[in-house]
Amino acid sequence: MELPYLHVLILLLNTFDFSSGITYNKVFKYGVDYAKISVAISIVRHCFLTSSLFKYSDRVYWLVDIPRENITKNTDTAAVEEWLVRITLQYGLNIYTTEGTLLDTVREPILHWKLGTVMNKRTIQQLYPHVVDLKTTKCPCANDVALLGFVMNTTLNGVYIGLSFSGFWDYDDTQWYNLTNMVYSQVGEEHKQLSVVDMVLTNHFLVILTSLGLFISRDLRYPSSSVLMVDYIKGKLWYNERCFANREHFEVDYVTITFDRNRTLSEANSCFYSKEPFLEWLPCLPPVSKGTKTILSTVITFLVDQEQSSAVYLFHNQVWLSIDGGNTFDLIADFHDDIIKNTYHSFYTSDITLVSQSGKVYLTKAGLGKYSKIGSISDKIFTLYYDHMGFIHKLTPDHFEAGGSLAAFGNSKGIFGQAFDMGFDTALAPQYLTLNEMIFYAYVPKDEPKDRIYTKQFYDIHFGKLIHSRKTGTAYIRKVFHHNTPEGFLSSVIAELIDPFGTEEVNESSCLSSSLFISEAGNHSYKLSLQLQTPGVISSFQDSDIEKTVVIPGYSSFLITTILDNENALAVATMPEIVPRNMTFQKDSWFLYNFGKRNGQTWNIYAKPCNYWFQQHDDSLSLSVLKYIDLGKSHTLKMKVIPNTNVLTTLKIPLLQVIVGNPNLLEVKVEGYFDETDSYIMEVSTASKTLHQGSTSLEFIVWGASTECYVTTFVPMLKSSCSYLKSMHHIPSEIIPLEDWMSGVYVNSQGFNMIKVLPINYRPPSNMGIAIPLTDNFYHVDPSKPIPRNLFYKSKRSGKFKQCANATTRKECNCTNDQKFSYAVAFSDCREKGSELFHFRVSVVPGVSFCNLVEEFQVEMGKEGILGGKNDSSKDTDTERH
């Protein structure tokens, strides 16, 4: 498959306000005069920014040509992060922005790996009838690069995998490969029933679990087609997805395999794990000492967490959430007789989508203690996949379906239909607490079968949702309760009134023309009796009044359950303690609300529209942030949560919850406060004050946000380490123009050429002598030529090729002109110019920085002394990625 150097995917869907920082969750609808709009395109990679500015026109699209070398110089195959493309639109005094992705296909490892035999579309179509399931895996650093595997039935053998580098937006852009021969080359063709079972794409390896064994690729950075078969194990793979671009020594990729234990005595464990390069697999559970009686346990899942307080979810017919690394759990959801079959997530938007056995689809956000039902899926064979920007896709064997415009803010609802009603089949009884707050009681009839009682109750799914009346009115659910009393009501919610609910009119319930007398009827029931006030007026109870609620200000409400006759009805009280026994209420002093289900649906529960804006106040410009904090340094993050409704009460309690993944790594100080506009501002200061290197996440959760919000959780990563972009290099006393470096000639005032060509495979001498080089750096490398000064043991062990690793000639090193003149250690193989007469080595004093910075430079001795060595200095630059 022929790839462009850079693949750009821009989605003009996510629109943000751009003031002092980007404001997420803010939706705009506006008309524009195209002639008055200016557009700026920014490519954000680390802290490096490439921008283009042009005026809007009436064109449908624009084509901006930015050479790859203007963005990056590196060409080696490596796990690198997918970049962010941001388009900023200026219209008058307003600035808006949208974003997309930019993939460097030159460096992405899996795109250069020979997966197998290329398959055409017709051959793929012949597989469809035999596919029973789908498996996906995506690159940890570039989620738009993903694999889709066919799980085959027993009528057809084979391992068939599709590769996409554009996030499965278009089925025809997917390249399919047949890996069957690769597997049979390891196990022999006499084996049958070969199929993909599961697969994981790590930073540097592809792990494929098949029905005949576990196959592991060689390192993807060094193109090959060979694989290694570990053993025959059929089960499920588990992988804690983390991008390890520019990996540190403390960062490790782990993969776990679990399987159902059978009755053979040879199986001592049902779970094994391994770290890169996945050659040695160890049991997940510690060995049991001989003579100890124990019950063999089955490991359901196993992940290696490199932090201490990560969010952990458990799924089955319930969902449990832990925010302390699994030490304690809180129940989030109970699906009773339905089971969560699969889960899917996006690190960018923190979306977590749950799909049950019955096909129902639920959505939550990482760390958020609420969830929503967003629809259902009727496809028999499908899987879901989140791309790099957090857009969800439904993948089937023969077509892909993206979230579309309904999912413009990254959530899942676009491919699952319209907004889903989370109500249930029973009547609600409203009870006012104040003018703006009320309780809704869910009615459970006495004769309701015990195994169906749960279908007529409020649950955690309703927390933070809106109750809508078919007539008029809306209320926001703030709390959910379960209880045994009052009789007939096993659950209730406290809701804040947004829009007043409409009451019944006389033409809908003629009983409202009478006064109402209330008396006890026994067995936890009350008798409601009508007393006609105006002769000649027709006023009576009707069957249609069943499940309507009598509301009397200051007293208990009554849900009508039975009509005895035209003048009498039985009802249950919502608050028996304040029932007005043997009291009469004149007409117009009592009201009737209809939240019943007897005569059709009268109320619904839907997710609340996004109720908070989230704003970052630094220069990160992204939801995916990595900050390096060197020893003795600090960094401050600042963000603002802005309530976007004037209807609901803003409680004066912190709107952000902060979770530190590894609390022992950095010193973290948090300060939060409300400003004069009721916006909540939080400043987090982090400092590295110990010699401990590592990484930690900071999770900021807008706990009161709706699941409809694009951003509810912000998770920056902090590393107590040296930034891989920090460097130190020698600044010559004379500035030599680039064109002179390229020509190799720069004559100074004394007539001396200050540029010399280094010997082939040159390595500088050490303090042990000119014949004993100890540095790892080679210069002017040509792998086809001999290595000089390579006689001593220490010299043989120390030298390493970088850009020229696995190359056989200088040409195969693919050194660009930029790399030949780069100060980066990674490109030392490419550097050609210098001199070996006087060699200097400068390094950072240990203990003052995590950076082990070393600079090597050469100077030549001329008639006037050392040339090019005057006013030598070093430069320390540090940039970070966003």
VONU-783364 format. One record per residue (C-alpha): x, z, y. Coordinates in steps of 0.001 Angstrom, whole numbers, padded with zeros to 6 digits, always signed. Layout:
N
XZY ...
! end
This chain:
882
+000000+000000+000000 +001520-001110+003282 +001303+001580+005922 +001710+001504+009690 +004409+003696+011131 +001831+005917+012784 -001813+006290+011862 -004119+007379+014673 -007619+008757+014106 -009428+009624+017346 -012892+011125+017197 -014742+010886+020495 -017071+013649+019390 -015561+016992+020315 -015896+017373+024076 -014438+020411+025790 -014366+021698+029313 -010846+021811+030684 -010265+024391+033422 -007470+026925+033210 -007686+026467+029458 -009777+024539+026958 -013288+025917+026546 -014698+025420+023062 -018400+025461+021991 -019494+023943+025325 -021732+020874+024971 -022120+018257+027704 -024717+015549+028254 -024173+013441+031320 -024353+009945+032764 -021223+008474+034321 -020021+005746+036617 -017209+004180+034539 -015359+002956+037602 -014792+006573+038694 -013233+007856+035496 -009523+008244+034810 -008262+008816+031268 -005045+010480+030119 -003897+010357+026495 -001632+013186+025387 +000158+013487+022065 +001031+017107+021429 +003754+017728+018909 +005292+021154+019066 +005801+021469+022844 +006722+017837+023229 +004158+015837+025189 +003769+012078+025524 +001160+010947+028040 -000350+007737+029332 -002736+007438+032282 -005111+004554+032943 -008426+003829+034627 -011703+003531+032776 -013365+000132+032514 -016446-001194+030804 -014422-002007+027681 -015653-000637+024368 -012153+000530+023430 -008592+000715+024741 -005329-000026+022985 -002365+002068+024051 +001017+001150+022587 +003425+004108+022451 +006631+003386+020476 +007282+005806+017646 +010749+006645+018973 +009102+007984+022131 +007446+010637+019996 +009936+011454+017254 +013442+010477+016202 +013309+011788+012632 +012873+009342+009758 +013647+011465+006713 +010900+012128+004184 +009671+015690+004661 +006580+017870+004920 +005698+017495+008601 +002657+018541+010552 +000021+016050+011553 -000005+015809+015327 -002788+016241+017818 -003972+013443+020083 -005898+014664+023108 -007766+012386+025497 -008555+013871+028882 -011273+012340+031048 -011441+013037+034745 -014733+012370+036509 -014858+013528+040096 -013815+017167+040159 -014571+017658+036466 -012087+017261+033626 -013180+016882+030002 -011170+016354+026874 -011581+015085+023327 -009128+015019+020482 -007984+013293+017313 -004994+013152+014976 -001723+011268+014680 -000023+010948+011299 +003642+010010+010901 +003411+007860+007786 +007172+007283+007824 +007867+010852+006764 +004810+011974+004740 +006163+012562+001186 +003177+011644-001006 +002795+008284+000761 +006225+007248-000523 +005832+008551-004066 +005083+006086-006836 +001893+007597-008228 +001183+004951-010853 -000213+001477-011338 -002241+000197-008383 -005901-000448-009248 -008234-002977-007632 -011816-002328-006571 -013372-004078-009546 -011416-001964-012014 -012422+001205-010179 -016099+000226-010311 -015900+000007-014093 -014996+003714-014192 -018094+004969-012335 -020388+005379-015397 -017787+007574-017090 -017117+009966-014192 -018595+013469-014628 -016891+015333-011783 -014500+014935-008848 -011438+016937-007788 -009745+016810-004388 -006548+018201-002973 -004988+017691+000435 -001567+017920+002001 -001095+021409+003498 +000531+020037+006664 -001590+016907+007097 -005128+017392+005814 -005965+013730+006465 -003650+012909+003561 -005616+013729+000435 -006091+012852-003226 -009347+012336-005125 -009295+012542-008923 -011919+011348-011416 -012881+013781-014172 -013832+011516-017073 -016214+011979-019983 -015141+011598-023604 -016025+007895-023752 -013097+006818-021580 -009560+008164-021346 -007330+008151-018323 -005992+009781-015177 -007271+007980-012083 -006466+009189-008575 -007320+007835-005123 -005011+008362-002133 -006235+008427+001472 -004163+008853+004617 -007190+008668+006937 -009274+011601+005783 -011627+009645+003471 -013500+008171+006427 -013689+004767+004762 -013950+004166+001017 -012138+000830+001298 -009113+002531+002893 -008523+004534-000281 -005793+003254-002595 -006428+003948-006296 -003781+004527-008944 -003797+004693-012736 -001510+007506-013964 -002512+007227-017617 +000774+005716-018815 +002702+008434-017011 +000932+011099-019055 +001173+009233-022342 +004892+008765-021792 +005177+012537-022114 +002696+013340-024899 +002316+010097-026868 -000616+007694-026989 -002084+009170-030165 -003793+011853-028104 -007329+011118-026954 -009827+012504-024429 -007387+012376-021532 -008772+013275-018114 -007958+015047-014878 -009023+018700-014994 -007651+019917-011664 -004846+019137-009227 -002923+020671-006327 -000764+018983-003703 +001780+021459-002365 +004294+020896+000417 +006786+019171-001886 +005158+018766-005316 +002073+017322-006983 +000674+019464-009804 -001889+017775-012074 -003725+019697-014767 -005032+017304-017417 -006870+017807-020674 -003529+017264-022428 -001288+019459-020340 +000086+020445-016961 +002179+017762-015250 +004449+018415-012278 +006062+015738-010167 +009669+015770-009102 +010325+016688-005486 +008157+014306-003441 +010807+014050-000733 +012992+012012-003081 +010921+009003-004286 +010568+008760-008031 +007842+008284-010611 +008992+010796-013181 +007005+013907-014033 +007641+017058-015988 +005192+018359-018569 +005139+022151-018679 +002700+023044-021443 -000784+022499-022772 -003020+024738-020725 -006592+023819-019809 -008183+025811-017016 -008201+025939-013216 -005463+025728-010598 -005326+028077-007599 -003272+027449-004485 -002965+029393-001243 -002648+026442+001112 +000078+026969+003721 +002029+024390+005691 +005753+024955+005263 +007132+022296+007545 +010669+023416+008441 +010457+026065+005758 +012126+029442+006209 +013836+031351+003434 +010907+033805+003267 +008277+031092+002780 +007400+030174-000794 +004775+027890-002342 +002940+029471-005296 +000525+027865-007764 -001552+029801-010295 -003361+028630-013417 -006176+030574-015074 -008032+029710-018253 -010653+031188-020552 -009092+033279-023274 -009980+032108-026798 -009810+034129-029967 -006270+033186-030986 -003899+036114-031207 -001098+034065-029676 -002656+034197-026210 -001302+037286-024502 -002386+036242-021000 -005079+034134-019371 -003230+033671-016090 +000203+032392-015113 +001852+031706-011771 +004951+029895-010586 +006795+029108-007395 +008412+025874-006309 +009801+023899-008159 +007312+025226-010769 +009665+025217-013706 +009193+028843-014775 +005683+030288-015258 +005145+034030-015389 +002099+036079-016468 -000039+037320-013580 -000571+040770-015090 +002255+043187-015970 +003014+043613-019666 +001307+046433-021544 +003639+048821-023319 +003486+048904-027087 +001139+051458-028566 -001098+051505-025501 -004749+050855-026235 -006238+048431-023776 -009102+045979-023483 -007923+042434-023019 -008917+041318-019545 -009576+037821-018260 -008198+036929-014844 -010827+035027-012881 -008605+034125-009935 -005105+034962-008751 -003433+034129-005441 -000091+035214-004056 -000696+036511-000531 +002406+036715+001644 +000609+038945+004136 -001016+042361+003779 -004345+042148+005612 -005639+038665+004933 -009339+037893+004682 -010366+037621+001025 -013678+036279-000288 -015231+036852-003708 -017966+034503-004918 -020450+034414-007772 -024128+035150-007192 -022911+037307-004301 -020372+036884-001518 -018050+039769-000675 -015576+039837+002218 -012419+041880+002611 -010433+041900+005849 -007696+044205+004585 -006169+042066+001872 -008586+043055-000882 -008454+046843-000629 -012100+047168+000441 -015003+044704+000346 -018310+044329+002182 -021319+042488+000778 -022082+039421+002893 -024677+037600+000796 -026769+038017-002366 -028107+034855-004012 -029721+036720-006949 -030407+034134-009670 -028345+031381-008003 -024564+031158-008379 -021981+029760-005973 -020381+026916-007870 -017831+025585-005377 -016364+026497-001999 -014667+024324+000627 -012828+025304+003788 -011217+024026+006964 -008246+025851+008443 -008766+024118+011780 -012366+025216+012444 -012413+028174+009992 -015490+026681+008303 -016284+027852+004779 -018972+025876+002956 -020559+027254-000210 -022479+025130-002719 -024668+026811-005340 -025698+025641-008795 -029127+024694-007468 -027508+022422-004856 -028158+024647-001841 -025449+024579+000809 -024421+027558+002941 -021996+027862+005850 -019954+030769+007114 -016837+031150+009241 -013627+032912+008260 -013973+036629+008968 -017543+036271+010249 -019973+038694+008614 -022878+036242+008648 -023821+032941+007075 -026513+030238+007266 -028330+027971+004860 -027669+024460+006139 -029292+022205+003567 -028921+020927+000039 -027230+018198-001980 -029079+016118-004543 -026124+014016-005742 -025310+014648-009382 -021591+013986-008962 -019930+014862-005660 -017340+016969-003948 -016844+018044-000333 -013694+017683+001723 -012611+018817+005201 -010238+016544+007091 -007524+017659+009502 -009891+018075+012465 -012426+020080+010464 -014974+017310+009870 -016645+017525+006483 -017088+014578+004122 -019222+014166+001027 -017327+012195-001607 -019000+010517-004581 -017455+008127-007115 -018677+005002-005312 -019014+005960-001628 -018005+008475+001043 -020258+009998+003671 -018956+011684+006811 -020692+014376+008820 -021617+011909+011570 -022929+012687+015027 -024951+015678+013867 -021681+017312+012905 -020058+016555+016230 -018578+020011+016453 -017017+020084+013027 -019678+022006+011116 -021292+020891+007898 -024922+020249+008725 -024699+016531+009484 -024618+015352+005848 -027163+017875+004570 -030227+016889+006585 -031970+018502+009521 -031852+022172+010457 -032801+024249+007422 -035584+026860+007537 -034231+030199+006293 -037679+031782+006245 -039398+032946+003062 -042881+032937+001587 -044606+036037+002913 -046323+037424+005982 -044510+039233+008798 -045976+042134+010734 -044641+042513+014303 -044267+045970+015867 -043197+046282+019508 -040595+048929+020363 -040217+047969+024031 -041268+045001+026107 -038119+043159+024991 -037499+044537+021498 -039616+044453+018373 -039520+045008+014618 -040698+042454+012088 -041763+043904+008718 -041810+041611+005654 -044910+042182+003496 -044671+042571-000294 -048095+042668-002037 -048714+045424-004584 -049222+042945-007407 -046012+041019-006723 -043990+040612-009977 -040853+042722-009923 -038587+039755-010606 -039975+037980-007517 -039914+040844-005016 -036520+039723-003713 -038057+036438-002516 -040166+038300+000059 -037477+040243+001907 -035044+039934+004789 -031361+039726+003883 -027993+039478+005567 -028458+035717+005897 -031042+036442+008599 -028673+038500+010739 -027973+036710+014005 -030719+034119+013435 -033848+033241+015438 -037470+033829+014429 -039685+031039+015764 -043465+031122+015923 -045477+027966+015291 -047547+028854+018319 -044908+029928+020875 -042145+032483+021033 -038624+033196+019797 -036732+036404+018956 -033088+037038+018075 -032445+039156+014961 -029937+041898+015725 -030242+044165+012655 -031479+043923+009064 -032879+046920+007137 -033996+047635+003578 -036255+050628+002804 -038949+051963+000448 -041437+052989+003112 -043831+052229+004688 -045967+051073+001778 -045908+047298+001333 -042822+046757+003490 -039428+046791+001769 -037389+045170+004542 -037467+044652+008292 -035443+043344+011207 -034994+044475+014778 -035193+041471+017086 -034654+040940+020801 -037376+038913+022463 -036217+035638+024007 -039568+033911+024623 -042876+035852+024347 -044881+035208+021194 -048332+033706+021584 -051358+035768+020508 -054491+034524+018782 -057386+033344+020952 -061085+034115+020471 -061723+030579+019249 -059152+031188+016483 -060262+034745+015571 -063742+035698+016819 -063100+039359+015914 -061229+039669+019209 -064601+039805+021029 -065267+043278+019597 -063807+046732+020000 -061821+048078+017051 -062235+051403+015242 -059445+052601+012927 -059882+055038+010038 -058067+055962+006815 -059171+054149+003657 -056888+055924+001168 -054099+054612-001036 -051905+053948+002039 -054535+051599+003503 -056519+051731+006729 -059970+050448+007516 -060455+048292+010597 -064065+048191+011821 -065485+045922+014507 -067922+047268+017099 -069685+044529+019060 -069572+045165+022802 -071571+042204+024097 -074967+041475+022470 -075430+037902+021290 -071719+037206+020927 -070575+036139+017447 -067708+038382+016390 -066555+038880+012805 -063611+039002+010444 -062945+035774+008566 -060810+034913+005543 -058419+033126+007902 -057648+036531+009488 -055920+037729+006324 -052150+038209+006954 -052692+038403+010710 -051406+041501+012490 -053295+043820+014825 -050968+044994+017592 -051932+047980+019766 -049462+048914+022515 -048045+052390+021875 -049319+052638+018299 -048638+051311+014825 -049409+047696+014039 -051691+046756+011120 -051300+043797+008751 -054743+042695+007492 -054716+042356+003683 -058395+042209+002691 -061711+041228+004338 -064448+043583+003113 -067270+042020+005108 -067900+040489+008525 -067253+043784+010282 -064674+045563+008093 -061176+044807+006828 -058368+046666+005070 -054845+046749+006460 -051427+048363+005946 -049640+050136+008779 -046108+049348+009913 -045563+052871+011286 -047866+055406+009556 -046507+058238+011730 -048132+056806+014852 -051396+055464+013396 -054312+056089+015852 -056658+057662+013300 -060381+057620+014125 -059798+056009+017481 -061621+053105+019104 -059911+050409+021153 -061906+048244+023504 -061614+044490+023372 -058642+043078+025316 -056737+046332+024617 -055719+045176+021159 -054188+041861+020124 -053868+039677+017083 -050656+037857+016040 -050435+035303+013265 -047173+035436+011267 -048890+034789+007939 -048337+032186+005233 -051872+032097+003819 -053082+029231+006009 -049850+027305+006221 -046441+028067+007634 -046686+029922+010939 -043094+031074+011423 -039559+029897+010680 -036029+031260+010830 -033242+029010+012061 -029619+029471+013034 -029135+030434+016643 -027546+027814+018925 -024001+028695+019877 -024123+031707+022149 -020476+032066+023195 -017808+029881+024734 -014239+030473+023641 -011378+029770+026030 -007617+029883+025536 -005516+030755+028566 -002100+029559+027499 -000493+026156+027051 -001177+025854+023331 -004016+023320+023721 -004887+023606+020037 -006642+025772+017476 -003595+025425+015223 -000858+027428+016906 +002545+028544+015658 +004755+030703+017878 +008334+031697+017108 +009473+035101+018331 +013209+035637+018184 +014830+039034+017834 +014227+041095+020967 +011773+038562+022389 +008035+038833+022974 +005022+036611+023432 +001564+037136+024941 -001670+035454+023914 -004659+035502+026234 -008197+034363+025503 -011679+034708+026944 -015111+034930+025323 -017904+033800+027663 -021579+034531+026837 -023544+031362+027543 -027033+032873+027707 -028724+034913+030404 -031671+035792+028168 -030026+038081+025628 -028510+041408+026555 -024712+041452+026569 -023615+044688+024958 -020617+046342+026623 -018610+046514+023435 -015566+044361+022612 -016632+040842+021691 -013428+040091+019758 -012223+041649+016528 -008470+041417+015884 -006883+041439+012433 -003099+041449+012011 -002129+039856+008711 +001236+041603+008371 +001084+044718+010572 +004609+045845+009690 +006329+042716+010976 +005779+042710+014754 +004896+045239+017394 +001371+044291+018504 -000411+045668+021570 -003999+044695+022403 -005830+045096+025702 -009412+043968+026245 -011785+044198+029199 -014916+042665+030756 -014651+040792+034021 -017278+040593+036774 -019107+037732+034981 -019531+039729+031724 -016888+037572+030040 -014608+039426+027655 -010864+038896+028100 -008266+039933+025557 -004503+039962+025975 -002312+040469+022921 +001372+041186+023355 +003649+040751+020348 +007326+041624+020145 +010038+041322+017506 +012073+044511+017658 +013444+044839+014138 +015763+042756+011982 +012847+041919+009686 +012078+038188+009440 +008726+036879+008286 +005405+035427+009376 +002016+036893+010174 -001365+035645+011232 -003413+037055+014093 -007113+036574+013459 -009400+036727+016484 -013058+036804+015442 -015960+036464+017874 -018049+038683+015613 -021309+038104+017491 -021035+034313+017493 -023492+032041+015729 -022396+029963+012756 -023429+026994+014907 -020387+027544+017149 -017505+025139+016711 -015054+028000+017234 -015766+031550+016105 -012344+032378+014683 -008932+031673+016171 -005928+032190+013865 -002511+031682+015485 +000558+032082+013288 +003539+034091+014511 +007019+033942+013023 +009601+036609+013557 +012374+034088+013185 +014458+031447+014882 +012627+028369+016048 +013803+025301+014181 +013911+023474+017525 +016297+025940+019102 +019746+024462+019387 +023115+025004+020989 +025430+022180+022000 +028515+021525+024026 +028093+019991+027503 +031096+017779+028340 +032724+018054+031753 +032008+014381+032306 +028674+012753+031611 +029167+009635+029517 +026332+007075+029765 +024478+006197+026565 +025481+002540+026748 +029155+003595+026754 +028602+005801+023739 +027073+002826+021973 +029939+000527+022904 +032545+003173+022063 +034443+002660+025319 +034519+005009+028318 +037738+004914+030344 +038372+007825+032711 +040309+007790+035964 +043606+008138+034077 +042818+005055+032011 +042170+007040+028846 +039309+006038+026513 +037430+009316+026013 +035412+008064+023007 +036989+007978+019573 +035527+006925+016224 +035677+009706+013634 +037096+008963+010182 +034634+008143+007401 +033160+011302+005776 +034987+013474+008279 +034788+017244+008046 +036424+019483+010649 +039257+021801+009635 +038748+025545+009275 +040778+028595+010209 +042338+028312+006746 +043994+025029+007659 +043354+021358+008353 +043183+020526+004640 +040545+023149+003835 +037287+022305+005626 +034552+024910+005089 +031684+023653+007237 +028560+022183+005623 +028555+019349+008141 +029834+015869+007401 +030279+013289+010167 +030245+009484+010009 +029063+009601+006412 +029351+006697+004006 +028415+007841+000456 +030179+004813-001035 +033556+005932+000333 +035832+008767-000868 +035583+012242+000653 +038890+013304+002210 +040176+016873+002253 +038127+017756-000822 +040785+019242-003049 +040087+022966-002847 +037197+024776-004566 +035736+026211-001346 +035770+022797+000276 +033981+021181-002653 +031187+023781-002536 +030603+023781+001201 +029966+020157+002190 +026391+018773+002034 +024940+015421+002984 +021713+015594+005019 +020394+012300+006338 +022439+010533+003686 +021223+012666+000765 +020374+010405-002210 +021789+007379-000370 +024560+005257-001925 +025768+003425+001181 +026020+004003+004923 +023246+001456+005436 +020864+003379+003178 +021262+006442+005433 +019029+004586+007925 +020681+006200+010917 +019081+005215+014192 +020997+005026+017487 +019242+008218+018604 +020405+010026+015473 +023966+008787+015897 +024155+010547+019259 +021956+013524+018431 +023246+017098+018692 +020919+018186+015870 +022733+019457+012788 +020245+017516+010631 +021805+014274+011899 +025471+015194+011639 +025825+012557+008891 +025015+009897+011458 +027345+010953+014301 +030347+008631+014591 +032039+009367+017896 +034541+012125+018658 +038120+013087+017827 +039757+015340+015310 +042853+016385+017273 +041331+019564+018625 +038248+020903+016895 +036206+023778+018282 +033480+025823+016586 +031152+028085+018609 +028608+030418+016992 +026129+033086+018093 +027191+036704+017688 +025318+038219+014694 +022652+040819+015462 +021418+039467+018794 +019289+036638+017443 +017743+035382+014215 +019323+032033+015021 +022500+031180+013199 +023495+028619+015822 +026775+026805+015413 +028228+023989+017512 +031211+021907+016538 +032901+019542+018988 +036203+017751+019339 +038442+017045+022318 +041445+014776+022704 +044830+015732+024228 +046015+013299+026902 +048787+013274+029439 +046782+015460+031792 +045966+017997+029116 +042772+018406+027167 +040386+015605+028111 +036675+016252+028125 +037146+019951+027579 +036909+021299+031113 +033947+023484+032082 +032740+023549+028510 +029418+025303+028124 +026599+025674+025683 +022934+025007+026051 +020254+026987+024326 +016871+025298+024184 +013802+026648+022462 +010505+024903+022033 +007583+025731+019802 +004830+023744+018174 +001153+023708+018962 
! end
